[in-house]
């Protein structure tokens, strides 16, 4: 078991996490992140993720996230369009096909459950 800890999310150091070029719709978005905790079976992840402005597509895992800074529009194919910014909490379902239009560099804290 990992010791308890605290991280100041706005200033936490992140590692580059290059996007698959096929995910980029427009712009030159760059992604970085940091996994803070992972369950022994690898199915539960807690961490920080950041993306710079641009438009990207993704297929989601079960995720709850809270936006710390920045703004984005997240369009879920066949579902809602989410406008997220600082202080917003959102939930995405496994298999959701999304298009993220990032208006301002977005940083979020997340909890993901993998199938």
SERO-4910 file (N, C-alpha, C, O; in steps of 0.05 Angstrom, whole numbers):
BEGIN
 pado doro    nc1    nc2    nc3   cac1   cac2   cac3    cc1    cc2    cc3    oc1    oc2    oc3
  Unk    A     17    -24      0      0      0      0     18     25      0     38     26     14
  Unk    A     10     45    -15     25     70    -17     18     88      7     -5     88     16
  Unk    A     38    103     16     33    122     38     14    144     28     13    149      4
  Unk    A      0    156     46    -17    179     40      1    202     31     25    203     39
  Unk    A     -9    220     15      7    242      5    -11    265     -4    -35    261     -7
  Unk    A      1    288     -9    -13    311    -20      4    323    -43     29    322    -41
  Unk    A     -9    333    -63      5    345    -86     -9    371    -92    -34    373    -93
  Unk    A      7    392    -97     -5    418   -106     -8    417   -136     11    421   -151
  Unk    A    -32    411   -145    -37    405   -173    -30    428   -192    -18    422   -213
  Unk    A    -35    453   -185    -29    474   -205      1    476   -212      7    486   -234
  Unk    A     19    468   -194     47    471   -199     62    444   -201     86    444   -203
  Unk    A     47    422   -201     60    396   -203     75    392   -229     65    401   -250
  Unk    A     98    380   -228    113    374   -252    100    352   -267     91    332   -256
  Unk    A     97    355   -294     85    335   -311    105    325   -332    124    340   -338
  Unk    A    100    301   -342    117    290   -363    103    291   -390     79    287   -391
  Unk    A    118    296   -411    105    296   -438     92    269   -443    103    248   -436
  Unk    A     69    270   -456     54    246   -463     43    250   -492     20    257   -496
  Unk    A     61    245   -512     54    252   -539     28    240   -549     22    216   -543
  Unk    A     12    256   -563    -13    247   -575     -6    230   -600     14    234   -614
  Unk    A    -24    211   -606    -23    197   -632    -32    218   -653    -53    230   -650
  Unk    A    -15    223   -673    -23    243   -693    -51    240   -705    -63    259   -714
  Unk    A    -61    215   -705    -88    210   -716   -109    222   -699   -132    226   -708
  Unk    A   -103    228   -674   -122    241   -655   -125    271   -660   -145    282   -651
  Unk    A   -105    283   -672   -105    312   -675   -122    321   -699   -117    313   -722
  Unk    A   -143    337   -693   -161    347   -714   -151    374   -724   -150    378   -748
  Unk    A   -142    391   -705   -131    417   -714   -113    428   -692   -115    420   -668
  Unk    A    -96    447   -700    -77    459   -681    -53    441   -676    -49    421   -690
  Unk    A    -38    448   -655    -15    433   -647    -16    427   -617      2    434   -602
  Unk    A    -37    414   -608    -40    409   -580    -18    391   -569     -9    372   -582
  Unk    A    -10    396   -545     10    380   -531     -1    370   -505    -14    386   -491
  Unk    A      3    345   -498     -7    333   -474     16    326   -455     37    318   -464
  Unk    A     11    330   -430     30    321   -409     13    310   -386    -11    316   -383
  Unk    A     26    295   -369     11    284   -346     29    271   -326     54    271   -329
  Unk    A     16    261   -305     31    248   -284     11    229   -269     -9    239   -258
  Unk    A     17    204   -269      1    185   -253     11    188   -224     35    184   -218
  Unk    A     -7    194   -206      0    198   -178     -3    172   -162     11    167   -143
  Unk    A    -22    155   -171    -27    130   -157    -39    110   -177    -55    117   -194
  Unk    A    -32     85   -174    -43     63   -191    -48     39   -173    -31     32   -156
  Unk    A    -71     27   -176    -77      3   -160    -59    -20   -168    -48    -20   -190
  Unk    A    -55    -39   -150    -38    -62   -156    -45    -77   -181    -28    -87   -195
  Unk    A    -71    -78   -188    -80    -92   -213    -80    -74   -237    -86    -83   -259
  Unk    A    -72    -48   -234    -70    -29   -256    -97    -19   -267    -97     -5   -287
  Unk    A   -119    -26   -254   -146    -18   -264   -154     10   -253   -172     22   -265
  Unk    A   -143     19   -232   -150     45   -221   -126     64   -223   -104     58   -215
  Unk    A   -131     88   -235   -110    108   -238   -119    134   -227   -143    141   -230
  Unk    A   -102    148   -213   -107    175   -203    -84    192   -213    -61    185   -210
  Unk    A    -90    216   -224    -68    232   -233    -76    260   -242    -98    270   -236
  Unk    A    -58    272   -257    -60    299   -267    -55    298   -297    -38    283   -306
  Unk    A    -71    313   -313    -69    313   -342    -72    342   -352    -87    357   -341
  Unk    A    -56    348   -372    -57    375   -383    -56    374   -414    -41    357   -425
  Unk    A    -70    392   -427    -70    394   -456    -70    423   -464    -85    439   -452
  Unk    A    -54    430   -484    -54    458   -494    -75    461   -516    -86    441   -525
  Unk    A    -81    485   -524   -103    490   -544   -100    474   -570    -78    470   -580
  Unk    A   -123    466   -580   -126    451   -604   -151    434   -603   -166    436   -584
  Unk    A   -154    417   -623   -177    399   -624   -167    371   -628   -151    365   -646
  Unk    A   -176    353   -610   -168    325   -611   -192    306   -606   -212    314   -595
  Unk    A   -189    281   -615   -209    261   -611   -198    241   -591   -174    238   -588
  Unk    A   -216    226   -578   -208    205   -559   -230    185   -556   -253    191   -562
  Unk    A   -223    162   -546   -242    142   -536   -237    140   -507   -215    133   -498
  Unk    A   -257    145   -491   -254    148   -462   -255    122   -446   -266    102   -455
  Unk    A   -243    123   -422   -247    103   -402   -267    114   -382   -275    138   -384
  Unk    A   -276     98   -363   -293    109   -341   -276    129   -326   -255    122   -315
  Unk    A   -285    154   -325   -268    175   -313   -285    196   -300   -306    205   -310
  Unk    A   -276    205   -277   -286    229   -263   -262    248   -262   -240    240   -254
  Unk    A   -267    273   -270   -245    293   -269   -255    319   -259   -279    326   -261
  Unk    A   -236    335   -248   -242    362   -239   -222    380   -253   -197    376   -252
  Unk    A   -232    401   -266   -215    420   -280   -204    440   -260   -219    452   -245
  Unk    A   -178    444   -261   -165    463   -244   -160    490   -258   -163    511   -246
  Unk    A   -154    488   -284   -149    513   -299   -154    507   -329   -153    484   -337
  Unk    A   -160    528   -343   -165    526   -372   -194    520   -378   -211    518   -360
  Unk    A   -200    519   -404   -228    515   -413   -228    497   -438   -210    498   -455
  Unk    A   -249    480   -440   -252    463   -463   -282    457   -468   -298    458   -449
  Unk    A   -288    450   -492   -314    439   -500   -309    410   -506   -292    403   -524
  Unk    A   -324    392   -493   -321    363   -498   -347    353   -510   -368    353   -496
  Unk    A   -346    345   -535   -369    335   -549   -369    305   -548   -350    292   -556
  Unk    A   -390    293   -536   -392    264   -535   -410    255   -558   -433    263   -560
  Unk    A   -399    238   -576   -415    228   -599   -440    215   -589   -439    197   -572
  Unk    A   -463    225   -599   -489    214   -591   -497    221   -562   -516    210   -551
  Unk    A   -483    241   -551   -489    249   -523   -487    279   -520   -490    294   -539
  Unk    A   -482    287   -496   -481    316   -490   -456    329   -499   -436    317   -505
  Unk    A   -457    356   -500   -433    373   -503   -428    385   -476   -445    399   -465
  Unk    A   -404    381   -466   -396    391   -440   -378    415   -442   -358    414   -456
  Unk    A   -385    437   -429   -368    461   -428   -355    460   -400   -369    462   -380
  Unk    A   -329    456   -400   -315    453   -374   -294    475   -370   -280    483   -389
  Unk    A   -292    483   -345   -272    504   -337   -265    500   -308   -274    481   -296
  Unk    A   -250    518   -297   -241    516   -269   -264    510   -249   -284    524   -249
  Unk    A   -260    489   -234   -279    482   -213   -300    462   -223   -316    452   -207
  Unk    A   -302    457   -249   -322    438   -259   -313    409   -256   -289    403   -258
  Unk    A   -332    392   -249   -328    364   -247   -344    351   -269   -367    358   -275
  Unk    A   -332    331   -283   -345    317   -305   -341    287   -303   -321    278   -291
  Unk    A   -359    272   -314   -357    243   -315   -360    235   -344   -378    243   -359
  Unk    A   -341    218   -353   -342    206   -379   -344    175   -376   -334    164   -357
  Unk    A   -359    163   -395   -363    134   -393   -344    119   -412   -335    130   -432
  Unk    A   -336     95   -403   -319     78   -420   -332     75   -448   -356     69   -450
  Unk    A   -316     79   -468   -325     76   -496   -336    102   -508   -341    102   -532
  Unk    A   -340    123   -492   -349    148   -504   -328    157   -525   -304    158   -519
  Unk    A   -338    164   -548   -321    176   -569   -324    206   -566   -346    217   -568
  Unk    A   -302    220   -560   -304    249   -554   -287    265   -573   -267    256   -585
  Unk    A   -295    291   -576   -278    311   -590   -274    333   -570   -293    345   -560
  Unk    A   -249    338   -563   -242    359   -544   -232    384   -560   -213    382   -575
  Unk    A   -246    406   -557   -237    432   -567   -227    447   -543   -242    457   -527
  Unk    A   -200    449   -542   -188    462   -519   -183    491   -526   -168    498   -544
  Unk    A   -197    509   -511   -195    538   -516   -172    551   -501   -159    569   -512
  Unk    A   -166    541   -477   -144    551   -460   -131    526   -448   -145    507   -441
  Unk    A   -105    526   -445    -91    503   -434   -106    493   -409   -111    508   -390
  Unk    A   -114    467   -410   -131    455   -390   -115    436   -373   -100    419   -383
  Unk    A   -117    439   -347   -105    420   -328   -127    409   -310   -143    423   -299
  Unk    A   -126    382   -308   -147    369   -292   -135    348   -274   -113    337   -280
  Unk    A   -149    342   -252   -143    319   -235   -163    297   -242   -187    304   -246
  Unk    A   -155    272   -244   -173    252   -253   -171    226   -236   -152    221   -223
  Unk    A   -193    211   -238   -195    184   -227   -206    167   -250   -229    172   -259
  Unk    A   -191    147   -259   -199    130   -281   -201    101   -272   -185     92   -256
  Unk    A   -222     88   -282   -225     59   -278   -224     46   -305   -240     52   -323
  Unk    A   -205     27   -309   -202     13   -334   -217    -14   -332   -219    -26   -311
  Unk    A   -227    -23   -355   -242    -48   -356   -224    -72   -351   -233    -95   -352
***
